[in-house]
Amino acid sequence: MRRTNDIWETTFGHLTLVLLCTILLGYFFSSLSLGIWFTFSIIWIVKAKQFHIRKAIMPLLFFSLFSFASVTWSIDKPQTIHGIGRQIPLFLFALAGMFLPNISNQEVRKILNRFSIFLSCLAIILVTQAIFRYYKYEFEGFLYYHELVSPLELNAIYVSYLVSFCFLYTLMTYEAKLILKLIKLLILGFFLIMLSSKMILSVTVVMSSVIAIFKIKRNSFRFILLALILLVFSLVITFANPIKNRFVSEFDTSYKEILNKESFKKGRVYTGLEARLLQIRVFNEMIDSPKSHIVGVGLDASKREIKKIHERLNTPLRFHTYNFHNQYLQVFAELGVVGLFAFITSLILALKRAFKIKYFLPFVAISMTLFITESVIWRQRGMLFFGALYVLLFILENRNESKEQLR
């Protein structure tokens, strides 16, 4: 019987790994992987005959169902119906996670270790390709940000989300092969810097420092890590480079103008912070009735209103199709206080759980922080990564949790 359970668990681990890997390989492959993963999960649930309900996942399931129900009061029903189709993966994750059997710490470690290796290999390929393109066209932009991952039509911020977690997970967990661990850290760390996501880089530096100070037991390893962090930081702020420029440009933000001006000049250049402040302003103008505060305007129904307000403000055309670039505002605007409460509750429960399973803390911390600047789970790649790791966090068997110390 135990042998049979091991086979099911191992197969589930392989399918979860494939799902995580295909997130970066296109929507068709990731959608197919999710379908196979969910089908296997349901078969395993039925086969195991252990129908215990995980109450901690109920807020996420309620959140998904409530977003579907919003079609009944949506101000743009066709757009909400389209949004429901996009949000189905999150519902499937929550549904499967409610009933899946527990899996061992060892199996989850295998999934995350192998995924980290996959990301490291992908980083080498993309950086190598970027270097060839740089020498061919003599354009420095190929080495950074969105251009670095453009061969796979990826978004640098979402790739950074995955890479940052794998970097921090590798940093805070023990591996028998120290050389392999150091190689992964160097590759993922370098790749993360080149991706140049300001928010994720900042969070990763802070969390790496905390891990170095409080979790790493070897003084020599702690000193080397902190010295490397300080060295990289010093190099970035001292010499002219695109990464430094991305941070420095944010100091040109005009808060009063963005929040108060009635119309903007054509050709105006906006910083990343200004673009997000504009979306906060749009949110304030959109939510103007008690009903919209309580249940929102409906899933994905904010798009039309966002466009109208941006047209009035005379902002660049690309802003007219932006979402709120803030998951909390996105949920509040479209699903109201009810949806926001369910969403935040699911995050708090995940954070509480992660304090018991420490190597998941980076995932929860990065997610909660990134949600301030991106509507992560309103995009398929963000939704698949968040949903897969959220489920792993709760189905992980916490009994006799590993007490390995970092070496």
N, C-alpha and C positions, 0 to 999 in steps of 0.2 A: 504493500500500500504506500509506504514511504517512497519507494522507488518510483511509483507512478506519479506521485505528487511532485517529485523532483523533476521529472520529465516535463510536466505541465509548467512548472515554475521556470525552468530553463528556456522552454519555448516562448513563454511570455516575455522573458528577458531579452531574447533575440529579437522578437517582434517590436518591443519597445525601443531597442537600439536602432533598428531599421527605421522606425518612425522618426526618431530624433535626427538621424542622418539625412533622411529625405526632406526634412524641413528646408534644407539649403539647396535642394536639387530640383526644385520646380513644383508647382501646384499639383500637377497630375500625379506625380510620384508620391507626394506627401498625402494627398487625398486617398490614393489607393492604399497606402500603408495604414492610414487611419481606419479605413474600412475593414482591412484584414485584422488589424489590432482589436477593433471593437467586436468583430464577429468571434474571434478566438476568445476574447474576454467573456462574452455571454455564454459560449459553450463551456468554458472552464467553470463559470459560476454555477451553471446547471449541473455539471458533472460533479463538482465538489459537494453539492447538497448542503452547503453551510450558509444559509440565508440570514446572516447577521448584518444589520444595517449600521453603517458608520454615520452617526449623527453629526459628526464634525463636517461632513461634506454636504449636509442638507442645505445650508445657506447658499452654497454655490449652485446647487440644483434648483433651488427656489429662484435664485437670480436669473438663471437661464429660462425657466418657465415664465417668469414675470416679464422678461424681455419679449418672449413670444406672445404673451397675452396683450402686450401694449398695442398690437395691431387694432384692437377694438376701440381705442381712443386716439389713435395716431392722427396727426394732422396731415400726413402724407402716406396713406395706406400702401400704395404700390412700392414706395421706397422701403417701408417697414417690412413688407413681405420679402423683398430682396435681402434686407438685413437679416431676417430670420434664417434664410438659407445659409448666409455666411456664418451665423452664430451656432449652427447645429453641432460642429465639433466640440464646443465647450459643453453643450448639453450631454453629448455622448460620453465625454470624460467624466462628468459629474455622475451620470447614471451608472457607468461601469464601476467607478470608484466607490460608490455606495455599497457594492456587494462583492467586489473581488476578494478572493482569499488573501491572507497575509503572505508577503514574500520576505525572504531572508535578507538580512543586512549584506551578506556576501553577494547575493544576486544583484542587488541595487548597486553595490560597489563595482561589480563587473560592468554593468551597463554604463555607469558614469566614467569609469576608467577607459573603456573602449571608445566611448564618445569623445573623450578628451584627445585620444590618439587620432581619431578620425579628423577632428578639428585641426589638430596640429599638422597633419598631412595636407589638408585642404589649404591651410595657411601657407605652407611652403609652395604649393602649386600657384596660388594666387599672387604671392609676393614675387615669385620667379617670373611669372607672366608679366607682372607690372614693371619689373626691371627691364625686360626685353622691350616692352612698349615704350618705356622711357628713353632707352638708348636709340630706338628706331625713330621716334617722333620728337625727342628732346622736349617733352612736356612733363614738368614735375608733378602735375596734378594726378597723373596715373598712379602715383605711389601712395596716395592718401584718400581717406574718406570714401565716398561713394564710388569713385573711379576705381579704387583698388579692388572692389568686389563686383564691378560692372560686368565682367565676362559671364557671370552667372545671374545677372540682372537682380542683384541683391541690394538691400538697403544697409548701409554701414552701421546704422544705429542698432538694428535688429541682430546683425551678426555680432556686434559688440556685446549685446545682451547675453548671447550664448557663450562667447569667448571669455567674458569676464567671469561668469559662473564657473566654467571649467578651470580657469586659471586659479581662482580662489579655492575651489574644491581640491585641486591638486596640491595647492600650497598647504592646506590644513589637514590633509590626510596622509597616513603613513603608506609608503610603498617600499617593498623589499628591495627593489632595484633603484637605488638612489640616483644613478646616472640617468635613467629613463625619466625620473621625476624632474631632474634639473633641465634636461633637454626640452621636456614639455613646457616647463615654466618659461624658459627662454624664448621658445617659439611663440607660445600664446601671448606672453607679455609684449614681445616685439610687435606681433600682429595687432594687438589691442591698441598700442600706441599709434601705429600707422593708420588704424581705422578712425582715430581722432574724434571719437564721440565725447564731447566735453563732460556731460553728466556722468556717463559710465566710467570714464577715466578717473574722474574725481572720486567717485564712490569706491572704485577699485583700489586707488592709492590709500584712501582712509582705512578701508577694511584690511588691506595688506599690512598696514602699520599696526593695526589693532591685533591682528593674528600674530605678527612678529613679536609684539610686546607681551601679550598675555597667553598665547597658545604654544609657541615654539619653546621647547625645553633646552635645546642646545644653545649655549651662549654664542658660540662661533657662528652657527647658522643664522641666529637672530641678528648678530652684528653685520654679517654679509648682506642679508636681505635689506636691513634698514639703510646700509651704505649704498646699495644699488638704487633703492628708491630715491634717496637724496641726490645721488649722482645723476640719474635720469631727469629728475625734476630740475636740477641746476642747469643741465645742458639745454633742456627745452626752453627755460625762461631766459637763458643767457644769449643764445644764438638765434638769428632770424630763421624762422622755419614756418611752414603752413600750420603746424599744430599750435605753436605760440600765437600765430595770427588769429586763429579761431577763438582763442581765449581773450586776447587783447581787444578784438573787435567788439566784444560785449560791453566794454566800458563806454562805448559811444551811444549807448541806449538813451533815448529821450523819453523819459517816463511820462512827463506832463503832456507832451505833444501826442503821444500814442493814445493816451487815455481820454484826451479832451478835444482834440482837433476834429472839426466836422468833415473835412475833406483833405486828402493828401495829394501832393504833386506827383505827376507822372514821372517815372524814372527814379523815384526815391529809393535808396538802398536801405533795407531793413536788417537789423541784427537778429540772431536767433531768438533772443529774449524779447525783442520788440514784436516779432511775429506771434509769440505766445501771449504777450500782453494784449495784443489785438484780439486774440481769441477769447480772452477773459472779458474784454469789453463787449464782444459780440454776445457772449453768454449772458451778461447782465442785461443787455437790451432784449434778448430773446425771452428770458424767463420773466414774464410780466403778469402772471395770474396765479391765484391760489392753486388751481388745478395743476398747472404746469410745475409748480413747486412740489406737489405731492406725488404725482405719477409721471411727470415729464411729458414731452411732446410726442413720444413714441420712438421705438428703436429705429435709428437711422433717419428719422424724420427731421432732424435738425439741418440737413444739408441744404434744403431749399431756403430756409431762413438765414443760414450763414451766408449764402450767396447774395441774398437781397441786401443784407447789411453791408457786405463788402463792396457791392456795386455802389451803394450810397456813399461809402467812405472813399471811393475811387482808389482802392488798393490794387496791386498787380493781379492779373487774371489768375495766376496760380493759387493765390490765396482764396479765391472763390470756391475752390473744390477741396480745400483743407478741412480736416476734422478739427476738433478742439486742441489736438496735441496735448491733451491732459486727460488721462483716463477717468479721474474723479469728476472733472467737469462734464466729460462726455456722458458718463452715467447719470449724473445729476440732471443734465439738460434733457436727456431722452427717457430716463426712467424715474426721475424725481427722487424725493427723499426715501421712498420705499426701496427703490432699486439700489440707491447709494448705501443705505443701511445694510442691506443683504450683502453687497459687495465688500464693504469694509469689514463686516463680521467675518466673512470668509477669509480675509487677509489676516485678521487678528488671530483667528483659530490656527491659521498656517504658521504665524509667527510663534504662537504658544507651542505648537508641535515642534517647530524647528529648534527651539531652545532645549528640547530633549534629544534631538538628533542634530548635533551641531553642524555637520557638514552640509546641511540644507539651509543654514542661516544665510549664506551669501545669496542663494536663490531668492529667498523671501525679501531680504534687504534690498537687493538690486531691483527686484520687481516693484516694490512699494515706492522706491525712489524714482525709477524710470517712469512710473505712472504719472508723475508730476509734469513731465515734459512730452510724453507720447501716449497716444491712445492704443496701447499695446495689444489688448485683446479684441480690438476692433479690426485687426489685421491678421490674416491667416497664419503667418509664420510666428507672430507673437503669441497668438492663441494656442497653437499646437505645442509650442515649447512650454508655455505657462501651464497648460492643461495636463501635459504628460508628467511634468515634474510635480505638480500639485497632487496628482493621483499617487505617484511613487512615494511622496512624503507621508501620505496617510495610510497606504497599504503596507508600508515597511513594518516588519515585525520589530517592535521596540524592546522585546524581552531580552534581558542580558545584553543591553546595548554595548557596543564595543567601547572599551576604555583605553584603547591604544593611545599612546602619547606620540606627539610629533618628534622626529629625531633629527 
